Amino acid sequence: MQIARVSRWRAPRRVVLALLGATAMLVAACGATAAGRADHARPTTGARSKPPRARVGSASFTTPAVRYRPCRLSLRYTGSTGGAGVESAGFQVRNRSTTACPLYRYPLISLFDHGRRIHVAQTDGAPHLEPVLHPVRSLSGGGRAGFVFFYAPMNPGNGRRCRPVATALEVRFAAEATVQIRLPTALNPLREQINPCGGGISVTPLQ
């Protein structure tokens, strides 16, 4: 199922206050490397595009197309914290190659339940937190960055945990940089189960 895009999520003030400190701690633990913070469009790594042509008088020449090597990235679930009915999950990405890896501003999230794709309605950005974040658009060789996403794990109607619980997470960081990891399915206060009610998640930029 395709990832749906929804309007920006604005958390109540009590939720923001409860999560602000925890989010800052998770992001700091990721050891983010701030490089290439330009806000231009997402890079298209590895894609073959028709190079532009320029004319000088009656002569013409072709600008060489730039190709990036596929990125070698690893991903780790660093921890979670919750408050006021909202859970935050923090992740660290590491560039295991020796060359820089261009990245999307926002990672694209997919969740799976034993191989079956779970509906995800992703919102890019956490408006109350982004003024203190420093987006990373390129990760140097050996560099690390992090991101956090927020979700509501409990059904507000009956107070029970929503189902299904995701068993795997797939994150697309660039056109040729997708990483998948297993997720905990047992209750763990340090790394909670990920089960967004209704599939709604709000994702911070890489930082």
C-alpha positions as CSV (number, residue, x, y, z in Angstrom):
1,M,0.0,0.0,0.0
2,Q,1.4,3.5,-0.8
3,I,2.4,5.8,2.0
4,A,-0.3,8.5,2.4
5,R,0.6,12.1,3.0
6,V,-1.5,14.1,5.5
7,S,-1.4,17.6,6.7
8,R,1.1,18.7,9.3
9,W,0.4,17.3,12.8
10,R,0.3,19.9,15.6
11,A,0.6,18.3,19.0
12,P,-1.1,19.8,22.1
13,R,1.2,21.9,24.2
14,R,1.2,19.3,27.1
15,V,2.4,16.7,24.6
16,V,5.1,18.9,23.3
17,L,6.4,19.7,26.8
18,A,6.4,16.0,27.7
19,L,8.4,15.0,24.6
20,L,10.7,17.9,24.0
21,G,13.4,16.7,26.6
22,A,13.2,13.1,25.5
23,T,13.5,13.9,21.9
24,A,16.5,16.1,22.5
25,M,18.2,13.3,24.4
26,L,17.5,10.8,21.6
27,V,18.8,13.1,18.9
28,A,21.9,13.9,20.9
29,A,22.7,10.2,21.4
30,C,22.6,9.7,17.7
31,G,25.8,11.8,17.2
32,A,24.4,13.6,14.3
33,T,26.9,15.0,11.7
34,A,25.5,18.2,10.3
35,A,26.7,18.5,6.7
36,G,25.2,19.8,3.6
37,R,22.2,21.5,5.2
38,A,20.8,23.1,2.0
39,D,17.0,23.1,1.7
40,H,16.9,22.3,-2.0
41,A,14.9,19.4,-3.5
42,R,15.6,15.8,-2.6
43,P,18.7,14.4,-4.4
44,T,18.1,11.8,-7.0
45,T,21.0,9.5,-6.4
46,G,21.9,7.0,-9.0
47,A,19.1,8.1,-11.4
48,R,20.0,8.6,-15.0
49,S,18.8,11.9,-16.1
50,K,19.2,13.6,-19.5
51,P,22.1,16.1,-19.1
52,P,21.3,19.7,-19.9
53,R,22.7,21.2,-23.1
54,A,24.1,24.7,-23.3
55,R,24.8,26.8,-26.4
56,V,27.7,29.2,-26.9
57,G,27.3,31.0,-30.3
58,S,26.9,28.4,-32.9
59,A,28.6,25.6,-30.9
60,S,27.0,23.4,-28.3
61,F,28.3,21.2,-25.5
62,T,26.8,18.7,-23.0
63,T,27.3,19.0,-19.2
64,P,28.4,15.7,-17.8
65,A,25.7,13.9,-15.6
66,V,26.7,13.2,-12.0
67,R,26.2,9.7,-10.6
68,Y,26.5,8.8,-6.9
69,R,27.6,5.4,-5.7
70,P,24.9,3.5,-3.7
71,C,25.1,4.4,0.0
72,R,26.0,1.8,2.6
73,L,23.9,2.6,5.6
74,S,23.0,0.8,8.8
75,L,20.1,1.6,11.1
76,R,19.6,1.1,14.9
77,Y,16.6,1.6,17.1
78,T,18.1,3.6,20.0
79,G,15.2,3.9,22.3
80,S,11.7,5.2,23.0
81,T,9.9,7.4,25.5
82,G,6.3,8.4,26.0
83,G,3.9,10.8,27.6
84,A,0.4,12.2,27.3
85,G,-0.6,9.3,25.0
86,V,2.2,9.8,22.5
87,E,5.2,7.6,22.0
88,S,8.5,8.7,20.4
89,A,10.9,6.3,18.8
90,G,14.5,7.3,18.1
91,F,16.8,5.8,15.4
92,Q,20.4,6.2,14.4
93,V,21.7,5.9,10.9
94,R,25.4,5.4,10.1
95,N,27.2,5.7,6.8
96,R,29.5,2.7,6.6
97,S,31.1,3.8,3.3
98,T,34.1,6.1,2.9
99,T,32.2,8.6,0.6
100,A,29.5,11.1,1.4
101,C,25.9,10.0,1.0
102,P,23.2,12.6,-0.1
103,L,20.0,12.1,1.9
104,Y,16.4,13.1,1.8
105,R,15.4,15.8,4.3
106,Y,12.8,13.4,5.8
107,P,13.3,9.6,5.9
108,L,10.4,7.7,4.3
109,I,8.9,5.2,6.8
110,S,7.4,1.8,6.0
111,L,6.2,-0.7,8.7
112,F,5.6,-4.5,8.3
113,D,3.8,-7.2,10.2
114,H,5.5,-10.5,9.4
115,G,6.1,-9.4,5.9
116,R,2.7,-7.7,5.4
117,R,2.9,-4.0,4.8
118,I,1.1,-1.9,7.5
119,H,-0.8,1.2,6.4
120,V,1.3,4.3,7.3
121,A,0.1,7.9,7.1
122,Q,3.3,9.9,7.4
123,T,3.5,13.6,8.3
124,D,6.8,15.2,7.6
125,G,7.9,17.5,10.4
126,A,7.2,18.2,14.1
127,P,6.5,22.0,14.0
128,H,7.0,22.6,17.7
129,L,10.5,20.9,17.6
130,E,12.0,21.8,14.3
131,P,13.2,25.3,15.3
132,V,15.8,23.6,17.5
133,L,16.8,20.9,15.0
134,H,19.6,21.0,12.4
135,P,18.7,19.0,9.3
136,V,21.4,16.8,7.7
137,R,21.3,16.6,3.9
138,S,24.5,14.7,3.3
139,L,26.2,12.1,5.6
140,S,30.0,11.9,5.3
141,G,31.9,8.6,5.3
142,G,31.6,7.1,8.8
143,G,29.2,9.8,9.9
144,R,26.0,9.4,12.0
145,A,22.6,11.1,12.1
146,G,19.3,10.5,13.8
147,F,15.6,11.0,13.5
148,V,12.6,10.5,15.8
149,F,9.0,9.7,14.9
150,F,5.9,10.1,17.1
151,Y,2.8,7.9,17.2
152,A,-0.2,7.1,19.4
153,P,0.0,3.5,20.6
154,M,-3.2,3.2,22.6
155,N,-6.8,3.2,21.4
156,P,-8.4,6.3,22.9
157,G,-11.8,4.5,23.0
158,N,-10.9,1.5,25.1
159,G,-7.4,2.3,26.3
160,R,-5.9,-0.9,24.8
161,R,-2.8,-1.1,22.6
162,C,-3.6,-0.9,18.9
163,R,-2.9,-3.7,16.6
164,P,-1.0,-4.8,14.6
165,V,2.4,-4.4,16.2
166,A,5.2,-3.8,13.6
167,T,7.8,-6.6,13.4
168,A,10.0,-4.7,10.9
169,L,10.8,-1.2,9.9
170,E,12.0,-0.1,6.5
171,V,13.5,3.4,6.0
172,R,14.3,5.0,2.6
173,F,16.9,7.7,3.1
174,A,17.7,8.4,-0.6
175,A,16.8,7.0,-4.0
176,E,19.3,4.1,-3.6
177,A,19.6,3.9,0.2
178,T,16.9,1.8,1.9
179,V,17.5,-0.1,5.1
180,Q,15.3,-2.6,6.9
181,I,15.6,-3.8,10.6
182,R,13.6,-6.0,12.9
183,L,11.6,-4.4,15.7
184,P,10.9,-5.7,19.2
185,T,7.5,-7.3,19.6
186,A,7.6,-7.9,23.4
187,L,7.0,-5.2,25.9
188,N,10.2,-3.3,26.6
189,P,10.3,0.0,28.4
190,L,13.6,1.0,26.7
191,R,12.5,0.2,23.1
192,E,8.7,0.1,22.9
193,Q,6.6,-1.8,20.4
194,I,5.8,0.3,17.4
195,N,2.0,0.2,16.7
196,P,0.7,3.5,15.5
197,C,-3.1,3.7,15.8
198,G,-4.5,4.3,12.4
199,G,-1.0,4.3,10.9
200,G,-0.4,8.0,11.8
201,I,3.2,9.0,12.4
202,S,5.0,12.3,12.5
203,V,8.7,12.3,11.5
204,T,11.5,14.8,12.3
205,P,14.1,15.6,9.6
206,L,17.4,13.8,9.8
207,Q,19.7,15.7,12.2
